[in-house]
């Protein structure tokens, strides 16, 4: 859909993990994602969250694992199109 601007209009605050931001940058370099500015606050997995992050990495990519880890530990919501991440999040 290439309308990341819709997120800012739909939510008061939007966060992105460093892992997701890097995946986005790779997509831009490959020409599969638009070169737009992501004006979202970048959040990082903290040291006290690494145990859950590493456990999730067994089944998920680093992007999804970082999002779910932060959401779980900081009482946040996650938007994802990744079906594996949605399944793990529902456990």
C-alpha positions as CSV (number, residue, x, y, z in Angstrom):
1,X,0.0,0.0,0.0
2,X,3.0,2.3,0.6
3,X,1.1,4.7,2.9
4,X,3.1,4.7,6.1
5,X,1.7,8.3,6.6
6,X,-1.6,6.7,7.5
7,X,-0.1,5.3,10.7
8,X,0.6,8.8,12.1
9,X,-3.0,9.8,11.4
10,X,-4.5,6.7,13.0
11,X,-2.4,6.5,16.2
12,X,-1.3,9.1,18.7
13,X,2.3,7.6,18.9
14,X,4.0,5.2,16.5
15,X,7.2,3.4,17.4
16,X,9.6,1.4,15.3
17,X,12.3,-0.9,16.4
18,X,15.9,-0.5,15.1
19,X,15.5,-4.0,13.5
20,X,12.4,-3.0,11.6
21,X,14.0,0.3,10.5
22,X,17.0,-1.5,9.1
23,X,14.7,-3.9,7.2
24,X,12.9,-0.9,5.8
25,X,16.2,0.7,4.7
26,X,17.2,-2.5,2.9
27,X,13.8,-2.5,1.1
28,X,14.4,1.1,0.0
29,X,17.9,0.2,-1.3
30,X,16.5,-2.7,-3.2
31,X,13.8,-0.5,-4.7
32,X,10.9,-2.5,-3.3
33,X,9.9,0.1,-0.7
34,X,9.4,3.8,-1.3
35,X,12.1,6.2,-0.1
36,X,10.0,8.0,2.5
37,X,10.9,9.5,5.9
38,X,9.7,7.4,8.8
39,X,9.0,10.0,11.4
40,X,8.5,7.4,14.2
41,X,10.3,7.1,17.5
42,X,12.9,4.4,17.4
43,X,12.9,2.0,20.4
44,X,15.5,-0.6,21.2
45,X,15.4,-3.9,23.0
46,X,16.8,-3.4,26.4
47,X,19.2,-5.7,28.2
48,X,16.5,-6.9,30.6
49,X,14.4,-7.9,27.5
50,X,17.1,-10.0,25.8
51,X,15.9,-13.3,27.3
52,X,12.5,-13.0,25.7
53,X,13.9,-11.6,22.5
54,X,16.3,-14.5,22.1
55,X,13.6,-17.0,22.8
56,X,11.4,-15.4,20.1
57,X,14.2,-15.5,17.6
58,X,14.0,-19.3,17.6
59,X,10.7,-18.9,15.6
60,X,10.7,-15.4,14.3
61,X,13.0,-12.9,12.5
62,X,14.8,-10.2,14.4
63,X,12.2,-7.6,13.3
64,X,9.2,-9.5,14.6
65,X,11.0,-10.7,17.7
66,X,12.0,-7.2,18.6
67,X,8.5,-5.8,18.2
68,X,6.8,-8.6,20.2
69,X,9.5,-8.3,22.9
70,X,9.0,-4.6,23.4
71,X,5.2,-4.8,23.1
72,X,5.0,-7.5,25.8
73,X,7.4,-5.8,28.2
74,X,6.1,-2.3,27.8
75,X,2.4,-3.0,27.4
76,X,2.3,-1.8,23.8
77,X,0.4,-3.0,20.7
78,X,1.9,-4.4,17.5
79,X,0.8,-4.0,13.9
80,X,2.2,-6.7,11.7
81,X,1.4,-8.5,8.4
82,X,3.6,-11.5,9.5
83,X,1.3,-14.5,10.2
84,X,3.9,-16.3,12.2
85,X,4.4,-13.3,14.5
86,X,0.6,-13.1,15.0
87,X,0.4,-16.7,16.0
88,X,3.3,-16.4,18.5
89,X,1.7,-13.2,19.9
90,X,-1.5,-15.0,20.6
91,X,0.2,-17.7,22.7
